[in-house]
């Protein structure tokens, strides 16, 4: 079934006076990354355009931008859908993450590091875990890795990882046991944070590299098993 506005009316204020396709794409990218539009979801031009108060042409340009980022796919005579990843896509996402995230930690320089955002993401994840909200834990984990990359102080790197992590979230939504997928990394996020707080950059880099290796193996196995059970439903 086609989605409606998905609560996007609340985001209309974010557009302000710069109601451009890029800003619309940024809002939709965030919504995809945070799980409001799961893989296989058909995006309704009328519902989303009405919720955000933007023209059909602006929305179509935003869709085009997100299709270029591999978050959406256009199917002839059917509409625009949130992309369903192949297993090879998940492997490639982790290859990029390993290159970028480990390089950021490696190049941090001398402590102390600005860790408030990272600490907030760790606390956020632990809060959701106590509440049994594993979707919330997944979102907090995405926030953790965004904040980690943000330590580089590079807008280009931030932009790259926003897209990569949004794609990663597409894989999360296909896996049928988010508790088992995300719970092991709560403690590991805190270990990385504690190492950075102690100024132990080399130890943090090693923890992160092991973390990403383990996460890739676990997610690829779970994702391959889930997609083997059948394709994401189509409306």
C-alpha positions in Angstrom: 0.0 0.0 0.0 1.3 3.5 -0.9 2.5 5.5 2.1 0.9 8.8 3.0 2.9 11.7 4.5 4.3 9.5 7.2 4.2 12.3 9.8 6.2 14.5 7.5 4.0 17.5 8.2 6.0 18.0 11.3 9.1 18.5 9.2 7.6 21.3 7.1 9.1 23.9 9.3 12.6 22.6 8.5 12.2 23.8 4.9 11.8 27.5 6.0 12.4 29.8 3.1 14.7 27.4 1.3 12.2 24.9 0.0 14.5 23.3 -2.5 14.8 19.8 -3.8 18.0 19.4 -1.8 16.3 20.2 1.5 13.4 17.9 0.7 15.9 15.1 -0.2 17.7 15.7 3.2 14.4 15.3 5.1 13.5 12.1 3.2 17.1 10.8 3.6 16.8 11.3 7.4 13.4 9.6 7.4 14.7 6.6 5.5 17.8 6.4 7.8 15.6 6.5 10.9 13.2 3.8 9.6 10.0 5.6 8.8 10.1 4.4 5.2 11.2 0.7 5.1 12.7 -1.1 2.0 10.1 -1.8 -0.6 7.8 1.1 0.5 6.2 3.0 -2.4 6.5 6.8 -1.8 3.4 8.7 -2.6 3.9 12.0 -4.4 0.6 13.3 -3.2 1.1 12.3 0.4 4.6 13.5 0.8 4.2 16.6 -1.4 1.1 17.6 0.6 2.8 17.0 4.0 5.8 19.1 3.1 3.9 21.7 1.1 6.2 21.4 -2.0 5.5 21.2 -5.7 5.4 18.0 -7.6 8.4 19.1 -9.6 10.4 19.8 -6.5 9.5 16.4 -5.0 10.4 14.6 -8.2 13.8 16.3 -8.2 14.3 15.2 -4.6 13.4 11.6 -5.6 15.9 11.8 -8.4 18.7 12.9 -6.0 17.9 10.0 -3.7 17.8 7.6 -6.6 21.3 8.7 -7.5 22.3 8.0 -3.9 20.9 4.5 -4.3 18.3 5.0 -1.6 15.3 4.9 -4.0 14.5 3.1 -7.2 12.0 4.2 -10.0 9.9 1.4 -11.5 8.3 2.3 -14.8 4.5 2.7 -14.5 4.7 1.8 -10.8 6.3 4.7 -9.0 9.2 5.3 -6.7 10.2 2.8 -4.0 12.7 2.6 -1.2 15.4 0.4 -2.4 15.9 -3.2 -1.3 19.6 -4.0 -1.0 21.4 -7.0 -2.4 23.8 -8.9 -0.1 26.8 -7.5 -2.1 25.6 -4.0 -1.4 25.8 -4.7 2.4 29.4 -6.0 2.0 30.3 -2.9 0.0 28.8 -0.6 2.6 31.0 -2.1 5.3 34.1 -1.8 3.0 33.4 2.0 2.8 32.7 2.2 6.6 36.0 0.5 7.4 38.0 2.8 5.2 36.3 6.0 6.5 35.6 5.4 10.1 38.9 3.9 11.0 40.7 6.7 9.1 38.8 9.3 11.1 39.9 7.7 14.4 43.5 7.2 13.2 43.8 10.9 12.3 42.2 12.4 15.4 45.4 13.9 16.6 46.1 14.7 20.3 43.4 14.4 23.0 41.2 15.6 24.5 38.6 14.9 21.8 35.1 16.6 21.5 33.1 13.6 22.6 29.8 15.1 23.8 27.8 14.0 20.7 29.3 10.5 20.8 28.5 10.2 24.5 24.9 11.3 23.9 24.5 8.6 21.2 25.8 5.9 23.6 23.4 7.1 26.3 20.6 7.2 23.8 21.2 3.6 22.8 21.3 2.3 26.4 18.1 4.2 27.1 16.3 2.5 24.2 17.7 -0.9 25.2 16.3 -0.6 28.7 12.9 0.2 27.2 13.1 -2.8 24.9 13.0 -0.5 21.9 15.4 -2.1 19.5 14.4 0.0 16.5 15.4 3.0 18.7 18.7 1.2 19.5 19.4 0.9 15.8 18.8 4.6 15.3 21.0 5.4 18.2 23.7 3.2 16.7 23.5 5.2 13.4 23.8 8.4 15.5 26.9 7.0 17.2 28.7 6.4 13.9 27.6 9.7 12.5 29.1 11.4 15.6 32.2 9.4 15.3 32.8 10.5 11.7 31.9 14.1 12.7 35.1 14.1 14.8 37.0 14.6 11.6 35.4 18.1 11.2 34.8 17.5 7.5 31.5 18.4 5.8 32.4 16.2 2.8 33.0 13.2 5.1 29.8 13.9 7.0 27.9 14.1 3.7 29.4 10.8 2.4 28.6 8.9 5.6 25.0 10.3 5.8 24.3 8.4 2.5 26.3 5.3 3.5 24.5 5.0 6.9 21.1 5.6 5.3 21.8 2.7 3.0 22.9 0.6 6.0 19.6 1.3 7.6 17.8 -0.3 4.6 19.5 -3.6 5.5 18.5 -3.3 9.2 14.8 -3.2 8.3 14.9 -6.5 6.5 16.5 -8.4 9.4 13.8 -10.0 11.5 15.5 -10.0 14.9 16.8 -6.4 15.7 17.4 -7.4 19.3 20.0 -10.0 18.4 21.5 -7.8 15.7 22.0 -4.6 17.8 22.4 -5.6 21.4 26.0 -6.8 21.3 27.2 -3.4 20.1 25.8 -1.3 23.0 28.8 -2.3 25.2 31.2 -2.0 22.3 30.1 1.6 21.6 30.8 2.5 25.2 34.2 0.8 25.0 35.2 2.9 22.0 33.9 6.0 23.8 35.8 5.2 27.0 39.0 4.6 25.0 38.7 8.0 23.3 37.9 9.7 26.7 41.1 8.2 28.0 43.0 9.5 25.0 43.8 6.0 23.8 43.3 6.7 20.1 45.1 3.6 18.9 43.1 1.3 21.2 39.9 3.0 20.0 40.9 2.4 16.4 41.6 -1.3 17.1 38.3 -1.7 18.9 36.5 -0.1 16.0 38.1 -2.2 13.3 37.2 -5.4 15.2 33.7 -4.0 15.8 33.1 -3.4 12.1 34.5 -6.8 11.1 32.2 -8.6 13.5 29.2 -6.3 12.6 29.7 -7.0 8.9 29.8 -10.8 9.4 26.7 -10.8 11.6 24.7 -8.5 9.4 25.6 -10.2 6.1 24.6 -13.6 7.6 21.3 -12.3 9.0 20.5 -10.2 5.9 21.2 -13.1 3.5 18.9 -15.4 5.6 16.1 -12.8 5.6 16.2 -12.0 1.9 16.3 -15.7 1.1 12.9 -16.0 2.8 11.4 -13.8 0.0 11.5 -10.3 -1.4 10.2 -7.3 0.4 6.4 -6.9 -0.1 5.2 -4.7 -2.9 2.0 -2.7 -2.7 
